[in-house]
Amino acid sequence: MSDIDMSDTIRDTTSMVEKGPYVTSEMKEYRFDMIMRMMAVGVIVSLTFLSITQIDRCRPFSDAGEEVWFRPPGVVFSVVWPLLYVSTGLAWVKSTSAGKIVDVYFIMLIGLMCLWIISFQCFETVLSKSLSLMILVSSAILSIILLSKSSIAMLPLSVWLSFASLLSIADFSVFLKR
């Protein structure tokens, strides 16, 4: 085969791979899934940024230790929450074989995490804080039960939410004393 014939063969093979029978429906579905995940990550990063930047407008973290004696300083919250987002993202990555339902679940979980930060800092009603926290704790526990591969990565979120539950109970008791 001459050099000219070989280049024609390579060109024909390349165009066949791009157009032809080698592009399977699984490959198209994989591309679609990757695009959807990239969009989800963009939404999650935006929600995270929005929730972290907007809480300062509601109530600063600097007064966090005045009413409840075991509440950590505000800096701890600023460090812990990004780590919780990362560990939840790692749990999501580890659970990719479970399907699209898991993707929707993790997007909702991270959205709930963002909303909980805002509701805890911005809304003064104990009911809204407690309700959003109960939903978030339930979601984290459900993820540990359902997603055995990623349950270790969800452990930091569950531990922190348990601690946050104690803080909410303490806030509620301070509220009742007023």
Kinemage of the C-alpha trace (Angstrom):
@kinemage 1
@onewidth
@group {chain A} dominant
@subgroup {mainchain}
@vectorlist {calphas} color= white
{ca met a 1} P 0.000 0.000 0.000
{ca ser a 2} L 1.388 3.390 -0.889
{ca asp a 3} L 1.550 6.420 1.383
{ca ile a 4} L -1.395 7.998 -0.390
{ca asp a 5} L -3.586 4.922 0.068
{ca met a 6} L -2.699 4.725 3.780
{ca ser a 7} L -3.651 8.355 4.463
{ca asp a 8} L -6.984 7.825 2.667
{ca thr a 9} L -7.645 4.789 4.858
{ca ile a 10} L -6.846 6.725 8.032
{ca arg a 11} L -9.050 9.619 6.931
{ca asp a 12} L -11.943 7.259 6.082
{ca thr a 13} L -11.594 5.469 9.422
{ca thr a 14} L -11.529 8.759 11.324
{ca ser a 15} L -14.649 10.052 9.606
{ca met a 16} L -16.384 6.717 10.206
{ca val a 17} L -15.627 6.922 13.934
{ca glu a 18} L -16.908 10.490 14.110
{ca lys a 19} L -20.083 9.803 12.130
{ca gly a 20} L -20.653 6.163 11.913
{ca pro a 21} L -21.492 3.028 13.746
{ca tyr a 22} L -18.816 3.464 16.384
{ca val a 23} L -20.722 6.264 18.133
{ca thr a 24} L -23.096 4.274 20.256
{ca ser a 25} L -26.112 5.424 22.176
{ca glu a 26} L -24.142 4.733 25.372
{ca met a 27} L -21.478 7.219 24.256
{ca lys a 28} L -24.125 9.840 23.525
{ca glu a 29} L -25.773 9.187 26.879
{ca tyr a 30} L -22.388 9.457 28.616
{ca arg a 31} L -21.758 12.825 26.935
{ca phe a 32} L -25.201 14.023 27.973
{ca asp a 33} L -24.601 12.833 31.550
{ca met a 34} L -21.264 14.635 31.670
{ca ile a 35} L -22.829 17.849 30.374
{ca met a 36} L -25.616 17.591 32.949
{ca arg a 37} L -23.111 16.978 35.748
{ca met a 38} L -21.022 19.952 34.657
{ca met a 39} L -24.146 22.113 34.707
{ca ala a 40} L -25.074 20.728 38.125
{ca val a 41} L -21.609 21.514 39.449
{ca gly a 42} L -21.982 25.059 38.123
{ca val a 43} L -25.332 25.457 39.874
{ca ile a 44} L -23.925 23.992 43.091
{ca val a 45} L -20.881 26.265 43.046
{ca ser a 46} L -23.163 29.247 42.404
{ca leu a 47} L -25.519 28.283 45.246
{ca thr a 48} L -22.583 27.734 47.572
{ca phe a 49} L -21.067 31.093 46.705
{ca leu a 50} L -24.441 32.798 47.043
{ca ser a 51} L -25.204 31.235 50.413
{ca ile a 52} L -21.784 32.025 51.854
{ca thr a 53} L -21.739 35.616 50.586
{ca gln a 54} L -25.321 36.451 51.539
{ca ile a 55} L -25.251 35.278 55.149
{ca asp a 56} L -23.157 38.248 56.187
{ca arg a 57} L -26.059 40.487 55.194
{ca cys a 58} L -28.394 38.704 57.599
{ca arg a 59} L -26.465 38.117 60.777
{ca pro a 60} L -22.695 37.971 61.081
{ca phe a 61} L -20.972 34.910 62.509
{ca ser a 62} L -19.139 37.113 65.010
{ca asp a 63} L -21.990 36.937 67.517
{ca ala a 64} L -22.182 33.144 67.299
{ca gly a 65} L -20.741 32.386 70.731
{ca glu a 66} L -22.584 34.903 72.854
{ca glu a 67} L -25.822 33.036 73.561
{ca val a 68} L -24.773 29.372 73.499
{ca trp a 69} L -21.614 28.546 75.442
{ca phe a 70} L -20.487 25.552 73.326
{ca arg a 71} L -20.926 27.226 69.939
{ca pro a 72} L -17.597 27.478 68.130
{ca pro a 73} L -16.268 30.810 66.857
{ca gly a 74} L -17.438 31.998 63.459
{ca val a 75} L -14.173 31.048 61.780
{ca val a 76} L -14.954 27.379 62.406
{ca phe a 77} L -18.149 27.657 60.370
{ca ser a 78} L -16.252 29.322 57.532
{ca val a 79} L -13.810 26.407 57.422
{ca val a 80} L -16.185 23.522 58.076
{ca trp a 81} L -18.874 24.272 55.496
{ca pro a 82} L -16.559 24.262 52.448
{ca leu a 83} L -15.072 20.992 53.718
{ca leu a 84} L -18.573 19.562 54.016
{ca tyr a 85} L -19.317 20.563 50.427
{ca val a 86} L -16.102 18.844 49.306
{ca ser a 87} L -16.836 15.646 51.247
{ca thr a 88} L -20.373 15.577 49.856
{ca gly a 89} L -18.946 16.042 46.369
{ca leu a 90} L -16.555 13.139 46.969
{ca ala a 91} L -19.479 10.988 48.048
{ca trp a 92} L -21.249 11.979 44.843
{ca val a 93} L -18.232 11.017 42.720
{ca lys a 94} L -17.929 7.655 44.477
{ca ser a 95} L -21.567 6.865 43.809
{ca thr a 96} L -21.602 7.512 40.051
{ca ser a 97} L -22.446 3.902 39.236
{ca ala a 98} L -25.782 4.189 41.013
{ca gly a 99} L -27.481 6.206 38.246
{ca lys a 100} L -29.318 9.434 37.568
{ca ile a 101} L -31.438 9.236 40.712
{ca val a 102} L -28.266 9.619 42.766
{ca asp a 103} L -27.281 12.693 40.758
{ca val a 104} L -30.636 14.320 41.446
{ca tyr a 105} L -30.375 13.317 45.101
{ca phe a 106} L -26.939 14.889 45.580
{ca ile a 107} L -27.953 18.065 43.772
{ca met a 108} L -30.940 18.348 46.106
{ca leu a 109} L -28.773 17.578 49.155
{ca ile a 110} L -26.235 20.267 48.322
{ca gly a 111} L -29.064 22.684 47.542
{ca leu a 112} L -30.541 21.926 50.965
{ca met a 113} L -27.149 22.572 52.542
{ca cys a 114} L -27.038 26.006 50.923
{ca leu a 115} L -30.598 26.786 51.942
{ca trp a 116} L -29.952 25.681 55.505
{ca ile a 117} L -27.066 28.132 55.857
{ca ile a 118} L -29.309 30.937 54.630
{ca ser a 119} L -32.304 29.914 56.744
{ca phe a 120} L -30.203 29.552 59.874
{ca gln a 121} L -28.564 32.945 59.470
{ca cys a 122} L -31.379 34.970 57.925
{ca phe a 123} L -34.629 33.747 59.427
{ca glu a 124} L -35.254 34.383 63.073
{ca thr a 125} L -38.043 31.840 63.444
{ca val a 126} L -37.140 28.678 65.275
{ca leu a 127} L -39.598 26.704 63.170
{ca ser a 128} L -37.857 27.490 59.870
{ca lys a 129} L -34.445 26.672 61.336
{ca ser a 130} L -35.640 23.423 62.891
{ca leu a 131} L -37.597 22.290 59.864
{ca ser a 132} L -34.769 22.909 57.415
{ca leu a 133} L -32.300 21.193 59.739
{ca met a 134} L -34.548 18.144 60.164
{ca ile a 135} L -34.881 17.801 56.394
{ca leu a 136} L -31.126 18.111 55.961
{ca val a 137} L -30.321 15.606 58.725
{ca ser a 138} L -32.844 13.154 57.280
{ca ser a 139} L -31.274 13.503 53.841
{ca ala a 140} L -27.773 12.904 55.167
{ca ile a 141} L -28.856 9.825 57.117
{ca leu a 142} L -30.735 8.524 54.085
{ca ser a 143} L -27.613 8.910 51.955
{ca ile a 144} L -25.558 6.893 54.425
{ca ile a 145} L -28.162 4.122 54.407
{ca leu a 146} L -28.722 4.009 50.649
{ca leu a 147} L -25.241 4.690 49.337
{ca ser a 148} L -22.932 2.225 51.002
{ca lys a 149} L -19.981 3.063 48.716
{ca ser a 150} L -20.054 6.723 49.622
{ca ser a 151} L -21.247 6.521 53.213
{ca ile a 152} L -17.798 7.198 54.689
{ca ala a 153} L -17.565 10.440 52.721
{ca met a 154} L -20.976 11.444 54.103
{ca leu a 155} L -19.902 10.864 57.694
{ca pro a 156} L -18.467 14.399 58.234
{ca leu a 157} L -21.765 15.926 57.128
{ca ser a 158} L -23.729 13.673 59.459
{ca val a 159} L -21.464 14.458 62.417
{ca trp a 160} L -21.611 18.192 61.762
{ca leu a 161} L -25.380 18.119 61.339
{ca ser a 162} L -25.722 16.266 64.632
{ca phe a 163} L -23.702 19.025 66.263
{ca ala a 164} L -25.822 21.627 64.452
{ca ser a 165} L -28.917 19.939 65.855
{ca leu a 166} L -27.543 20.422 69.363
{ca leu a 167} L -26.853 24.066 68.564
{ca ser a 168} L -30.407 24.498 67.287
{ca ile a 169} L -31.828 22.921 70.436
{ca ala a 170} L -29.684 25.279 72.510
{ca asp a 171} L -30.862 28.229 70.399
{ca phe a 172} L -34.442 27.140 70.962
{ca ser a 173} L -33.923 26.975 74.734
{ca val a 174} L -32.376 30.470 74.694
{ca phe a 175} L -35.356 31.642 72.639
{ca leu a 176} L -37.795 30.203 75.197
{ca lys a 177} L -36.000 31.975 78.075
{ca arg a 178} L -36.447 35.395 76.466
